[in-house]
Amino acid sequence: LGRVLLLGENGALGVTVKSYFEKNLWNVLGVDMGEGTIPLSMEMDFEEQLGTLNDELLDRLNGKKLDAVISVAGGWTGGNFGSDMEQIAASTQVMTQQTIWTSVMAGKMAANHLKSNGVVVLTGTA
């Protein structure tokens, strides 16, 4: 059995990726906002999310290592540059949290918990 950390497990792509690994009998440790296997919150700052995820992995892996770290998290909020400054700033903040933060989290969790021959996949936002 392999072990995979999947960031964005509840999105359209995440559900499909999770299903594939589960069908192939992998242990999937999913992360998502609010209702993930390892839930995080948009109200948490980046350092708190990173620490919470690392602590959860230490607890759940029990000394074992991951075979893969995959981030399919991300999002696009839409809008346009004709919008007011507050809307543009809010949209940019959400996209940064959903895409940049999760990619950095994946990289850091790989550095801390991935086998030396493991794989990291960052899909980006479609």
DSSP file with accessible surface (Angstrom, degrees, kcal/mol):
  #  RESIDUE AA STRUCTURE BP1 BP2  ACC     N-H-->O    O-->H-N    N-H-->O    O-->H-N    TCO  KAPPA ALPHA  PHI   PSI    X-CA   Y-CA   Z-CA
    1    1 A L              0   0  165      0, 0.0     2,-0.2     0, 0.0    25,-0.2   0.000 360.0 360.0 360.0 132.9    0.0    0.0    0.0
    2    2 A G        -     0   0    9     19,-0.1    25,-3.3    23,-0.1     2,-0.4  -0.542 360.0-137.0 -93.8 164.6    1.2    3.5   -0.9
    3    3 A R  E     -a   27   0A  45     23,-0.2    64,-2.9    -2,-0.2    65,-1.5  -0.988  21.8-178.1-124.9 128.7    0.6    6.7    1.0
    4    4 A V  E     -ab  28  68A   0     23,-2.5    25,-3.1    -2,-0.4     2,-0.6  -0.982  21.9-146.4-130.0 136.9   -0.3    9.9   -0.7
    5    5 A L  E     -ab  29  69A   0     63,-2.3    65,-3.2    -2,-0.4     2,-0.6  -0.914  22.1-168.0 -95.7 123.4   -1.0   13.4    0.6
    6    6 A L  E >   -ab  30  70A   1     23,-2.5    25,-2.6    -2,-0.6     3,-0.6  -0.935   6.7-161.7-120.3 108.9   -3.6   15.0   -1.6
    7    7 A L  E 3  S+ab  31  71A   2     63,-2.8    65,-2.8    -2,-0.6    66,-0.5  -0.782  80.5  27.5 -89.6 127.6   -4.2   18.8   -1.2
    8    8 A G  T >  S+     0   0    9     23,-2.9     3,-1.3    -2,-0.5     6,-0.4   0.766  71.7 161.2  92.9  34.7   -7.6   19.8   -2.6
    9    9 A E  T <   +     0   0    2     22,-1.7     9,-0.2    -3,-0.6    23,-0.1   0.713  67.9  51.3 -65.2 -21.1   -9.3   16.5   -2.1
   10   10 A N  T 3  S+     0   0   75     21,-0.3    -1,-0.3     4,-0.1    22,-0.1   0.493  88.4  95.9 -99.2  -2.6  -12.9   17.8   -2.4
   11   11 A G  S <> S-     0   0   34     -3,-1.3     4,-2.7     1,-0.1     5,-0.3  -0.239  93.8 -94.2 -77.3 174.8  -12.6   19.8   -5.6
   12   12 A A  H  > S+     0   0   91      1,-0.2     4,-1.2     2,-0.2     5,-0.1   0.933 127.5  37.1 -57.5 -48.2  -13.6   18.3   -9.0
   13   13 A L  H  > S+     0   0   88     59,-0.2     4,-2.7     1,-0.2     5,-0.2   0.907 114.5  56.7 -71.7 -39.4  -10.1   17.1   -9.8
   14   14 A G  H  > S+     0   0    1     -6,-0.4     4,-2.9    58,-0.2     5,-0.2   0.894 103.7  52.6 -59.6 -42.2   -9.4   16.1   -6.2
   15   15 A V  H  X S+     0   0   79     -4,-2.7     4,-2.3     1,-0.2    -1,-0.2   0.921 112.3  46.0 -61.0 -41.4  -12.4   13.8   -6.0
   16   16 A T  H  X S+     0   0   93     -4,-1.2     4,-2.2    -5,-0.3    -2,-0.2   0.928 114.1  46.8 -68.6 -44.8  -11.3   12.0   -9.1
   17   17 A V  H  X S+     0   0   28     -4,-2.7     4,-2.2     2,-0.2     5,-0.2   0.932 113.1  49.7 -63.4 -44.6   -7.6   11.7   -8.0
   18   18 A K  H  X S+     0   0   44     -4,-2.9     4,-2.7    -5,-0.2     5,-0.2   0.932 109.8  51.2 -60.1 -44.9   -8.7   10.5   -4.6
   19   19 A S  H  X S+     0   0   42     -4,-2.3     4,-2.6    -5,-0.2    -1,-0.2   0.910 108.4  52.3 -59.9 -43.1  -11.0    7.8   -6.1
   20   20 A Y  H  X S+     0   0  139     -4,-2.2     4,-1.2     1,-0.2    -1,-0.2   0.943 112.7  43.4 -59.2 -49.4   -8.2    6.6   -8.4
   21   21 A F  H  <>S+     0   0   30     -4,-2.2     5,-2.7     1,-0.2     3,-0.2   0.904 113.6  50.8 -66.9 -40.3   -5.8    6.1   -5.5
   22   22 A E  H ><5S+     0   0   97     -4,-2.7     3,-1.9     1,-0.2    -1,-0.2   0.908 107.2  54.0 -64.3 -39.3   -8.4    4.5   -3.2
   23   23 A K  H 3<5S+     0   0  160     -4,-2.6    -1,-0.2     1,-0.3    -2,-0.2   0.798 108.2  51.0 -62.6 -28.1   -9.4    2.0   -6.0
   24   24 A N  T 3<5S-     0   0   83     -4,-1.2    -1,-0.3    -3,-0.2    -2,-0.2   0.155 123.1-109.2 -97.2  19.3   -5.7    1.1   -6.1
   25   25 A L  T < 5 +     0   0  123     -3,-1.9     2,-0.3     1,-0.2    -3,-0.2   0.731  65.8 150.5  63.7  31.2   -5.6    0.6   -2.4
   26   26 A W      < -     0   0   80     -5,-2.7     2,-0.7   -25,-0.2    -1,-0.2  -0.643  52.4-117.0 -86.7 150.7   -3.5    3.6   -1.5
   27   27 A N  E     -a    3   0A  80    -25,-3.3   -23,-2.5    -2,-0.3     2,-0.6  -0.800  34.3-157.7 -85.4 113.4   -3.9    5.3    1.9
   28   28 A V  E     -a    4   0A  13     -2,-0.7     2,-0.8   -25,-0.2   -23,-0.2  -0.861  13.3-167.5-101.1 120.1   -5.1    8.8    0.9
   29   29 A L  E     -a    5   0A   9    -25,-3.1   -23,-2.5    -2,-0.6     2,-0.2  -0.912  22.3-164.2-103.0 101.1   -4.5   11.6    3.4
   30   30 A G  E     -a    6   0A   0     -2,-0.8     8,-2.1   -25,-0.2     2,-0.4  -0.622  11.9-163.0 -93.6 150.3   -6.6   14.4    2.0
   31   31 A V  E     +ac   7  38A   5    -25,-2.6   -23,-2.9    -2,-0.2   -22,-1.7  -0.996  23.1 142.1-130.4 133.6   -6.5   18.1    2.8
   32   32 A D  E  >  - c   0  39A  34      6,-1.2     8,-2.0    -2,-0.4     4,-0.7  -0.972  54.4 -77.7-160.0 169.3   -9.2   20.6    2.1
   33   33 A M  E  4 S- c   0  40A  63     -2,-0.3     2,-1.8     6,-0.2     8,-0.2  -0.611 102.5 -21.9 -76.4 121.2  -10.9   23.7    3.5
   34   34 A G  T  4 S+     0   0   53      6,-3.2    -1,-0.2    -2,-0.5     7,-0.1  -0.294 139.6  38.9  84.4 -52.1  -13.4   22.8    6.2
   35   35 A E  T  4 S+     0   0  168     -2,-1.8    -1,-0.2     3,-0.1    -2,-0.2   0.070  79.2 124.1-128.2  26.9  -14.3   19.2    5.3
   36   36 A G  S  < S-     0   0   10     -4,-0.7    -5,-0.1     4,-0.2   -29,-0.0  -0.319  78.1-104.7 -78.1 166.9  -11.1   17.5    4.3
   37   37 A T  S    S+     0   0   52      1,-0.3    -6,-0.2    -2,-0.0    -1,-0.1   0.919 130.3  29.3 -53.8 -41.5   -9.7   14.3    5.9
   38   38 A I  E    S-c   31   0A   0     -8,-2.1    -6,-1.2     2,-0.0    -1,-0.3  -0.926 101.5-151.8-115.0  97.7   -7.3   16.9    7.4
   39   39 A P  E     -c   32   0A  63      0, 0.0     2,-0.3     0, 0.0    -6,-0.2  -0.534  16.2-177.3 -78.3 138.0   -9.5   20.0    7.5
   40   40 A L  E     -c   33   0A   5     -8,-2.0    -6,-3.2    -2,-0.2     2,-0.4  -0.805  16.9-133.0-120.0 169.5   -7.9   23.5    7.4
   41   41 A S    >   -     0   0   37     -2,-0.3     3,-1.6    -8,-0.2     8,-0.1  -0.973  13.6-137.9-129.7 140.2   -9.7   26.8    7.6
   42   42 A M  T 3  S+     0   0   57     -2,-0.4    -1,-0.1     1,-0.3     7,-0.0   0.704 106.7  65.5 -64.6 -18.3   -9.4   30.0    5.5
   43   43 A E  T 3  S+     0   0  166      2,-0.1    -1,-0.3    -3,-0.0     2,-0.3   0.667  85.0  89.1 -77.0 -17.5   -9.5   31.9    8.8
   44   44 A M  S <  S-     0   0   25     -3,-1.6     2,-0.0     1,-0.1    -4,-0.0  -0.604  82.4-123.3 -77.4 140.8   -6.1   30.3    9.7
   45   45 A D     >  -     0   0   92     -2,-0.3     4,-2.4     1,-0.1     5,-0.2  -0.289  32.7 -97.6 -76.1 171.9   -3.1   32.3    8.6
   46   46 A F  H  > S+     0   0   52      1,-0.2     4,-2.8     2,-0.2     5,-0.2   0.918 122.7  50.5 -60.1 -45.3   -0.5   30.5    6.5
   47   47 A E  H  > S+     0   0  157      1,-0.2     4,-2.6     2,-0.2    -1,-0.2   0.902 111.2  49.6 -61.9 -39.0    1.9   29.6    9.3
   48   48 A E  H  > S+     0   0  101      2,-0.2     4,-2.6     1,-0.2    -1,-0.2   0.909 111.4  48.4 -66.7 -41.9   -1.0   28.1   11.3
   49   49 A Q  H  X S+     0   0    2     -4,-2.4     4,-2.6     2,-0.2     5,-0.2   0.938 112.8  48.6 -62.0 -45.4   -2.2   26.0    8.3
   50   50 A L  H  X S+     0   0   37     -4,-2.8     4,-2.4    -5,-0.2    -2,-0.2   0.932 114.2  45.5 -61.0 -45.9    1.4   24.8    7.7
   51   51 A G  H  X S+     0   0   31     -4,-2.6     4,-2.7    -5,-0.2     5,-0.2   0.906 112.5  50.4 -65.5 -42.4    1.9   23.9   11.3
   52   52 A T  H  X S+     0   0   43     -4,-2.6     4,-2.5     2,-0.2    -2,-0.2   0.932 112.2  47.2 -61.7 -46.0   -1.5   22.2   11.6
   53   53 A L  H  X S+     0   0    0     -4,-2.6     4,-2.4    -5,-0.2    -2,-0.2   0.936 112.8  48.7 -63.1 -44.8   -0.9   20.1    8.5
   54   54 A N  H  X S+     0   0   32     -4,-2.4     4,-2.6    -5,-0.2    -2,-0.2   0.938 112.3  48.3 -61.8 -44.2    2.6   19.1    9.6
   55   55 A D  H  X S+     0   0  103     -4,-2.7     4,-2.2     1,-0.2    -1,-0.2   0.905 111.0  50.9 -62.6 -42.3    1.4   18.1   13.1
   56   56 A E  H  X S+     0   0   62     -4,-2.5     4,-2.9    -5,-0.2     5,-0.2   0.905 111.0  48.5 -62.1 -42.0   -1.5   16.0   11.6
   57   57 A L  H  X S+     0   0    0     -4,-2.4     4,-2.9     2,-0.2     5,-0.4   0.916 108.6  53.0 -66.3 -42.0    0.9   14.2    9.3
   58   58 A L  H  X S+     0   0  100     -4,-2.6     4,-1.0    -5,-0.2     5,-0.5   0.931 115.1  42.7 -55.9 -43.9    3.3   13.5   12.2
   59   59 A D  H  < S+     0   0  124     -4,-2.2    -2,-0.2    -5,-0.2    -1,-0.2   0.934 119.7  40.7 -68.4 -46.7    0.4   12.0   14.1
   60   60 A R  H  < S+     0   0  103     -4,-2.9    -2,-0.2     1,-0.2    -3,-0.2   0.819 114.4  49.8 -77.6 -31.6   -1.2   10.0   11.2
   61   61 A L  H >< S-     0   0    6     -4,-2.9     3,-2.2    -5,-0.2    -1,-0.2   0.739  85.6-156.8 -80.4 -23.2    2.0    8.7    9.6
   62   62 A N  T 3< S-     0   0  133     -4,-1.0    -3,-0.1    -5,-0.4    -4,-0.1   0.894  74.8 -39.5  49.7  48.3    3.4    7.4   12.9
   63   63 A G  T 3  S+     0   0   77     -5,-0.5    -1,-0.3     1,-0.3     2,-0.1   0.327 114.1 118.2  88.0 -10.4    7.0    7.5   11.6
   64   64 A K    <   -     0   0  119     -3,-2.2    -1,-0.3    -6,-0.1     2,-0.3  -0.407  58.0-125.7 -84.2 167.3    6.2    6.3    8.1
   65   65 A K        -     0   0   93     -2,-0.1    49,-0.2    -3,-0.1     2,-0.2  -0.781  18.0-110.5-113.1 158.7    6.9    8.3    5.0
   66   66 A L  E     - d   0 114A   0     47,-3.4    49,-2.9    -2,-0.3   -62,-0.2  -0.577   9.8-155.3 -82.7 149.0    4.7    9.4    2.1
   67   67 A D  E    S+     0   0A  33    -64,-2.9    52,-1.7     1,-0.3     2,-0.3   0.699  79.7  12.2 -91.2 -25.9    5.1    7.9   -1.4
   68   68 A A  E     -bd   4 119A   2    -65,-1.5   -63,-2.3    50,-0.2     2,-0.4  -0.996  53.0-159.0-152.9 148.1    3.6   11.0   -3.1
   69   69 A V  E     -bd   5 120A   0     50,-2.3    52,-2.5    -2,-0.3     2,-0.4  -0.995  22.6-179.7-126.9 119.9    2.5   14.5   -2.4
   70   70 A I  E     -bd   6 121A  16    -65,-3.2   -63,-2.8    -2,-0.4     2,-0.6  -0.986  13.3-165.3-126.8 128.0   -0.1   15.9   -4.9
   71   71 A S  E     +bd   7 122A   2     50,-3.0    52,-2.3    -2,-0.4    53,-0.4  -0.949  23.2 156.2-114.5 114.0   -1.7   19.3   -4.9
   72   72 A V        +     0   0   20    -65,-2.8   -58,-0.2    -2,-0.6   -59,-0.2   0.128  41.9 122.2-112.0  13.3   -4.7   19.7   -7.1
   73   73 A A        +     0   0   16    -66,-0.5     2,-0.3    26,-0.1    51,-0.2  -0.401  31.7  97.7 -75.0 153.2   -5.9   22.7   -5.0
   74   74 A G        -     0   0   36     -2,-0.1     2,-0.3    51,-0.1    25,-0.1  -0.865  37.8-163.0 153.7 177.9   -6.5   26.0   -6.5
   75   75 A G        -     0   0   18     -2,-0.3     2,-0.4    20,-0.2    50,-0.1  -0.961  18.6-130.1 179.3 162.1   -9.1   28.3   -7.9
   76   76 A W        -     0   0  182     -2,-0.3    -2,-0.0     1,-0.1    50,-0.0  -0.995  10.2-167.7-126.6 130.6  -10.0   31.2  -10.0
   77   77 A T        -     0   0   56     -2,-0.4    -1,-0.1     1,-0.2    15,-0.1   0.597  29.1-147.6 -97.2 -11.0  -12.3   33.9   -8.6
   78   78 A G        +     0   0   23      1,-0.1    -1,-0.2    13,-0.1     2,-0.2  -0.295  41.5 123.2  77.3-165.0  -13.0   35.8  -11.8
   79   79 A G        -     0   0   53     -2,-0.0     2,-0.3    12,-0.0    -1,-0.1  -0.507  49.5-108.5 100.8-173.8  -13.7   39.5  -12.0
   80   80 A N    >   -     0   0  105     -2,-0.2     3,-2.0     1,-0.0     8,-0.0  -0.970  26.1-100.8-152.9 167.8  -11.9   42.1  -14.0
   81   81 A F  T 3  S+     0   0  194     -2,-0.3     7,-0.1     1,-0.3    -1,-0.0   0.599 114.5  69.9 -71.9  -8.3   -9.6   45.0  -13.6
   82   82 A G  T 3  S+     0   0   71      2,-0.0    -1,-0.3     6,-0.0     3,-0.1   0.585  80.1 102.4 -80.3 -10.0  -12.5   47.4  -13.9
   83   83 A S  S <  S-     0   0   24     -3,-2.0     5,-0.0     1,-0.1    -4,-0.0  -0.247  87.6 -87.3 -67.6 162.5  -13.7   46.2  -10.5
   84   84 A D     >  -     0   0  100      1,-0.1     4,-2.1     4,-0.0     3,-0.2  -0.243  39.6-106.9 -69.7 161.1  -13.1   48.3   -7.4
   85   85 A M  H  > S+     0   0  158      1,-0.2     4,-2.7     2,-0.2     5,-0.2   0.867 117.2  55.4 -57.6 -40.3   -9.9   48.0   -5.5
   86   86 A E  H  > S+     0   0  166      1,-0.2     4,-2.4     2,-0.2    -1,-0.2   0.917 109.1  46.8 -63.0 -43.1  -11.4   46.1   -2.6
   87   87 A Q  H  > S+     0   0   92     -3,-0.2     4,-2.6     2,-0.2     5,-0.2   0.916 113.1  48.7 -66.1 -42.5  -12.9   43.4   -4.8
   88   88 A I  H  X S+     0   0   43     -4,-2.1     4,-2.5     2,-0.2     5,-0.2   0.934 112.6  48.5 -63.2 -43.6   -9.6   43.0   -6.7
   89   89 A A  H  X S+     0   0   61     -4,-2.7     4,-2.3    -5,-0.2    -2,-0.2   0.926 112.8  47.8 -63.2 -43.2   -7.7   42.7   -3.5
   90   90 A A  H  X S+     0   0   55     -4,-2.4     4,-2.2    -5,-0.2    -2,-0.2   0.923 112.8  48.1 -65.0 -43.5  -10.1   40.2   -2.0
   91   91 A S  H  X S+     0   0   23     -4,-2.6     4,-2.4     1,-0.2    -1,-0.2   0.913 111.8  49.9 -63.1 -42.2  -10.1   38.0   -5.2
   92   92 A T  H  X S+     0   0   69     -4,-2.5     4,-2.4    -5,-0.2    -1,-0.2   0.909 109.0  52.2 -64.5 -40.2   -6.3   38.1   -5.3
   93   93 A Q  H  X S+     0   0   95     -4,-2.3     4,-2.4    -5,-0.2    -2,-0.2   0.931 110.5  47.6 -62.3 -44.5   -6.0   37.1   -1.7
   94   94 A V  H  X S+     0   0   45     -4,-2.2     4,-2.6     1,-0.2     5,-0.2   0.940 112.4  48.6 -63.4 -45.6   -8.3   34.1   -2.2
   95   95 A M  H  X>S+     0   0   40     -4,-2.4     4,-2.0     1,-0.2     5,-0.6   0.896 111.0  51.6 -63.7 -36.6   -6.5   32.9   -5.3
   96   96 A T  I  X>S+     0   0   47     -4,-2.4     5,-2.4    -5,-0.2     4,-0.8   0.939 112.1  45.7 -64.5 -45.1   -3.1   33.3   -3.5
   97   97 A Q  I  <>S+     0   0   26     -4,-2.4     5,-0.6     1,-0.2    -2,-0.2   0.898 116.4  45.5 -64.3 -41.0   -4.4   31.2   -0.6
   98   98 A Q  I  <5S+     0   0   64     -4,-2.6    -1,-0.2    -5,-0.2    -2,-0.2   0.784 130.2  17.1 -75.8 -27.7   -5.9   28.5   -2.8
   99   99 A T  I  X5S+     0   0   25     -4,-2.0     4,-1.6    -5,-0.2    -3,-0.2   0.824 128.4  36.3-113.8 -54.8   -3.0   28.2   -5.2
  100  100 A I  I  X<S+     0   0   97     -4,-0.8     4,-2.4    -5,-0.6     5,-0.2   0.956 118.4  48.4 -70.9 -50.0    0.3   29.6   -3.9
  101  101 A W  I  ><S+     0   0   42     -5,-2.4     4,-2.7     1,-0.2    -1,-0.2   0.919 112.6  48.9 -57.1 -44.6   -0.2   28.6   -0.3
  102  102 A T  H  ><S+     0   0   12     -5,-0.6     4,-2.4    -6,-0.3    -1,-0.2   0.873 110.0  51.3 -68.3 -33.1   -1.2   25.0   -1.2
  103  103 A S  H  X S+     0   0   31     -4,-1.6     4,-2.3     2,-0.2    -1,-0.2   0.919 112.2  46.3 -67.4 -41.5    1.8   24.6   -3.5
  104  104 A V  H  X S+     0   0   74     -4,-2.4     4,-2.8     2,-0.2     5,-0.2   0.916 111.6  52.3 -66.1 -40.8    4.2   25.8   -0.8
  105  105 A M  H  X S+     0   0    1     -4,-2.7     4,-2.9    -5,-0.2     5,-0.3   0.931 108.8  50.5 -58.8 -44.9    2.5   23.5    1.7
  106  106 A A  H  X S+     0   0    0     -4,-2.4     4,-2.3     1,-0.2    -1,-0.2   0.932 111.7  47.8 -60.1 -44.8    2.9   20.5   -0.6
  107  107 A G  H  X S+     0   0   36     -4,-2.3     4,-2.3     2,-0.2    -2,-0.2   0.922 113.7  46.2 -62.7 -44.3    6.6   21.3   -1.0
  108  108 A K  H  X S+     0   0   97     -4,-2.8     4,-2.0     2,-0.2    -2,-0.2   0.911 112.7  49.4 -66.9 -41.0    7.2   21.7    2.7
  109  109 A M  H  X S+     0   0    0     -4,-2.9     4,-2.8    -5,-0.2     5,-0.3   0.889 110.5  52.0 -66.9 -34.0    5.3   18.5    3.5
  110  110 A A  H  X S+     0   0   11     -4,-2.3     4,-2.0    -5,-0.3    -2,-0.2   0.935 108.7  50.2 -64.6 -44.1    7.3   16.7    0.9
  111  111 A A  H  < S+     0   0   80     -4,-2.3    -2,-0.2     1,-0.2    -1,-0.2   0.881 120.5  36.4 -60.8 -35.5   10.5   18.0    2.4
  112  112 A N  H  < S+     0   0   50     -4,-2.0    -2,-0.2    -5,-0.1    -1,-0.2   0.788 134.3  15.7 -87.1 -30.8    9.4   16.8    5.9
  113  113 A H  H  < S+     0   0   10     -4,-2.8   -47,-3.4    -5,-0.2     2,-0.3   0.401  90.0 108.6-132.5   1.8    7.5   13.5    5.1
  114  114 A L  E  <  -d   66   0A  30     -4,-2.0   -47,-0.2    -5,-0.3     6,-0.0  -0.667  67.3-113.9 -92.0 140.7    8.3   12.2    1.6
  115  115 A K  E >   -     0   0A  71    -49,-2.9     3,-2.1    -2,-0.3    -1,-0.1  -0.280  34.6-108.6 -59.7 156.1   10.4    9.1    0.9
  116  116 A S  E 3  S+     0   0A 134      1,-0.3    -1,-0.1     3,-0.0    -2,-0.0   0.781 121.5  41.5 -63.8 -24.7   13.6    9.8   -0.9
  117  117 A N  E 3  S+     0   0A 134      2,-0.1    -1,-0.3     0, 0.0    -2,-0.1   0.179  94.1 121.3-106.3  20.1   12.2    8.3   -4.1
  118  118 A G  E <   -     0   0A  27     -3,-2.1     2,-0.4   -52,-0.1   -50,-0.2  -0.147  56.7-122.2 -77.9 175.2    8.8    9.8   -3.8
  119  119 A V  E     -d   68   0A  76    -52,-1.7   -50,-2.3     2,-0.0     2,-0.4  -0.923  11.9-157.6-124.9 144.7    7.0   12.1   -6.2
  120  120 A V  E     -d   69   0A  60     -2,-0.4     2,-0.4   -52,-0.2   -50,-0.2  -0.988  10.7-172.2-119.5 130.7    5.6   15.6   -5.9
  121  121 A V  E     -d   70   0A  60    -52,-2.5   -50,-3.0    -2,-0.4     2,-0.5  -0.993   8.1-178.3-126.5 124.9    2.9   16.8   -8.3
  122  122 A L  E     -d   71   0A  88     -2,-0.4   -50,-0.2   -52,-0.2   -52,-0.0  -0.953   1.2-177.9-120.2 107.3    1.7   20.4   -8.5
  123  123 A T        -     0   0   68    -52,-2.3   -51,-0.1    -2,-0.5    -1,-0.1   0.749  23.2-152.6 -79.7 -25.8   -1.1   20.8  -11.1
  124  124 A G        -     0   0   35    -53,-0.4     2,-0.5   -51,-0.2    -1,-0.1  -0.192  39.3 -47.7  76.4-175.9   -1.7   24.5  -10.8
  125  125 A T              0   0   61    -50,-0.1   -51,-0.1   -51,-0.0   -52,-0.1  -0.795 360.0 360.0 -98.7 130.9   -5.1   26.1  -11.5
  126  126 A A              0   0  143     -2,-0.5    -2,-0.0   -50,-0.0    -1,-0.0  -0.463 360.0 360.0 -82.2 360.0   -6.8   25.2  -14.8
